[in-house]
């Protein structure tokens, strides 16, 4: 193995062992002295750790450990609101759009006519006052029209659906893709050019009947997803057909 790859493996081992859990990471100079290698070797090893997302460069702080603040298990129905609040951090929302619309893509997922009227709820989701996600949900008008007068600053969509007596999703599917967001969403999320996000697509159903079509952009540096598995079990994440 090249010397930089050996150093990368050693630093990865220390990261996984939790040696840098406080977020501190040695400077390039400290690493050259500790491991008695060249600055080029250190920079190459750190560059690869940055590339894999274990480290990140921050203006004014240098290299720091990239620790996601929030974690969510895959394969279960969950609420972003509850995922954040369960950590003791307050989740607030700023409404970007709340109105009756038509949308052919959302309509196709909701199994309604292409020109059917839908309620669109678009929000900037904040965790601890800082941008976390841009969330857009489309619901059939007959189920969700009372939501047009809701104060969305500190509440959850499923909670409000239950409150007005509409069905709440109890089944569905979700697709997760890493993307670089469009300039408008990048600005809302306070990201730099080139920073990646998770792009979630969700169809929520109630006993098979479509309730919501949702797309969500979540900051990759603040949120991560975890999947549990056992030997011999079939993964709930299947590759797209070729």
C-alpha positions in Angstrom: 0.0 0.0 0.0 1.2 3.5 -0.7 2.3 5.4 2.4 -0.6 7.8 2.2 -3.1 4.8 2.1 -1.4 3.3 5.2 -1.9 6.6 7.0 -5.5 6.9 5.8 -6.2 3.4 7.1 -4.7 4.3 10.5 -6.6 7.5 10.8 -9.8 5.8 9.8 -9.2 3.2 12.5 -8.8 6.0 15.1 -11.9 7.8 13.8 -14.0 4.6 14.1 -12.6 4.0 17.6 -14.0 7.4 18.6 -10.7 9.0 19.4 -11.9 12.3 17.8 -15.4 12.3 19.1 -15.1 15.9 20.4 -14.8 17.0 16.8 -11.1 17.9 17.1 -8.8 16.5 14.4 -5.0 17.0 14.2 -3.5 19.6 11.9 -1.4 18.6 8.9 1.7 19.7 10.8 0.8 17.6 13.9 0.2 14.6 11.7 3.6 15.0 9.9 5.3 15.1 13.3 3.3 12.2 14.9 3.8 9.8 12.0 7.1 11.1 10.6 5.9 11.4 7.1 5.9 14.2 4.5 3.2 16.9 4.3 2.3 15.5 0.9 1.5 12.1 2.4 -0.6 13.7 5.1 -2.5 15.9 2.7 -3.3 12.9 0.4 -4.5 10.8 3.3 -6.7 13.6 4.6 -8.0 14.4 1.2 -9.3 10.8 0.8 -10.9 11.0 4.3 -12.6 14.2 3.2 -13.8 12.6 0.0 -15.4 9.7 1.9 -17.2 12.2 4.2 -15.4 11.2 7.5 -13.8 14.6 7.6 -14.6 18.1 6.3 -12.9 21.4 5.8 -14.5 24.4 7.6 -13.6 28.0 7.1 -11.7 29.3 10.0 -11.5 25.9 11.7 -9.5 23.7 9.3 -10.2 20.0 9.2 -12.9 18.7 11.6 -14.7 15.4 12.1 -17.9 15.2 10.2 -20.4 14.1 12.8 -24.0 14.0 11.8 -26.3 15.5 14.4 -29.4 13.3 13.7 -29.8 9.7 12.8 -32.8 7.8 11.4 -33.3 4.0 10.9 -34.4 3.0 7.4 -37.3 0.6 6.8 -39.7 2.2 9.3 -42.3 4.9 9.0 -40.8 8.0 10.7 -41.4 11.7 11.1 -38.6 14.2 10.5 -40.1 16.3 13.2 -40.0 13.5 15.8 -36.5 12.4 14.7 -35.1 15.9 15.5 -37.2 16.6 18.6 -36.3 13.2 20.1 -32.7 14.4 20.4 -33.8 17.4 22.5 -33.3 19.8 19.6 -36.3 22.0 18.6 -37.6 21.5 15.1 -39.3 24.5 13.5 -40.5 25.3 10.0 -40.8 28.2 7.7 -43.6 27.9 5.1 -42.3 28.4 1.6 -45.6 27.5 -0.2 -49.0 26.5 1.1 -51.7 26.4 -1.6 -54.0 24.5 -3.9 -52.0 23.4 -7.0 -52.1 20.9 -9.9 -49.0 18.7 -10.4 -48.9 15.8 -12.9 -46.0 14.0 -11.3 -47.5 14.1 -7.8 -50.9 13.2 -9.2 -49.5 10.1 -10.9 -48.1 8.9 -7.6 -51.3 9.7 -5.7 -53.3 7.8 -8.4 -55.6 10.8 -9.2 -56.3 12.6 -12.4 -53.5 14.7 -13.9 -55.4 17.9 -13.3 -56.7 17.0 -9.8 -56.4 19.7 -7.2 -53.8 19.0 -4.6 -52.6 20.7 -1.4 -48.9 21.6 -1.6 -47.1 22.2 1.7 -43.5 23.3 1.1 -41.4 24.1 4.2 -37.8 24.9 5.2 -37.2 22.7 8.1 -34.9 24.0 10.9 -33.2 22.1 13.7 -31.9 24.2 16.5 -32.6 27.3 14.4 -30.3 26.1 11.5 -31.5 24.9 8.1 -31.9 21.1 7.9 -34.2 20.2 5.0 -36.4 21.6 2.3 -39.6 19.5 2.4 -42.4 19.4 -0.2 -45.6 17.4 0.3 -48.6 17.0 -2.0 -51.9 15.6 -0.7 -55.4 15.2 -2.2 -57.4 18.3 -1.6 -60.4 16.4 -0.2 -58.1 15.1 2.6 -55.9 18.1 3.3 -57.7 21.3 2.6 -58.2 22.1 6.3 -54.4 22.2 6.6 -54.3 25.5 4.6 -55.0 27.4 7.9 -52.6 25.5 10.1 -49.7 27.3 11.8 -46.8 25.2 10.7 -44.0 26.9 12.7 -43.8 24.0 15.2 -45.8 20.9 14.3 -45.8 17.8 12.2 -47.8 16.9 9.1 -49.0 13.6 10.4 -50.0 15.1 13.7 -52.1 17.7 11.8 -53.7 15.1 9.5 -54.8 13.1 12.6 -56.1 16.3 14.3 -58.5 17.0 11.3 -59.6 13.4 11.1 -57.9 12.5 7.9 -56.1 9.2 7.4 -52.4 9.1 8.3 -49.9 7.0 6.4 -49.2 3.6 7.9 -47.4 2.1 4.8 -45.4 3.3 1.9 -42.0 3.4 0.3 -39.1 5.7 0.2 -36.2 6.2 -2.2 -33.0 7.9 -1.1 -30.5 9.4 -3.5 -27.4 11.6 -2.9 -27.6 14.8 -5.0 -26.1 18.2 -5.3 -29.1 20.6 -4.9 -30.2 23.3 -7.3 -29.0 26.8 -6.5 -32.4 27.9 -5.0 -32.5 25.0 -2.5 -28.8 25.3 -1.8 -29.3 28.9 -0.8 -32.2 27.9 1.5 -30.1 25.2 3.2 -27.1 27.6 3.5 -24.8 25.2 1.7 -21.7 25.9 -0.4 -21.5 25.1 -4.1 -20.8 21.3 -4.4 -22.1 20.3 -1.0 -24.3 17.3 -1.3 -27.7 16.5 0.2 -29.9 13.4 0.5 -32.9 13.5 -1.8 -35.8 11.5 -0.4 -38.9 10.6 -2.4 -41.8 9.2 -0.3 -45.2 7.8 -1.1 -47.2 7.5 2.1 -50.4 5.3 2.0 -53.0 4.2 4.4 -54.0 0.6 4.0 -52.9 0.9 0.4 -54.7 4.2 -0.4 -52.2 7.0 -1.4 -52.2 9.9 1.1 -49.1 11.9 0.4 -46.3 12.3 -2.2 -43.3 14.0 -0.7 -39.8 15.0 -1.7 -37.3 16.2 0.8 -33.7 17.5 0.5 -31.8 16.9 3.7 -28.3 18.3 4.5 -25.9 15.4 4.4 -23.6 16.9 7.0 -26.4 17.1 9.6 -28.4 13.9 9.0 -27.6 10.2 8.3 -29.6 7.1 7.8 -28.9 3.6 9.2 -30.2 0.2 8.1 -30.2 -2.9 10.2 -29.8 -6.3 8.7 -29.2 -10.0 9.6 -27.6 -12.7 7.6 -30.0 -14.4 5.2 -32.6 -11.6 5.4 -33.7 -9.8 2.3 -32.8 -6.1 2.3 -35.6 -3.6 2.2 -33.4 -1.6 -0.2 -33.5 -3.1 -3.6 -31.5 -1.9 -6.7 -33.5 -0.2 -9.5 -34.2 -2.7 -12.3 -31.7 -2.5 -15.2 
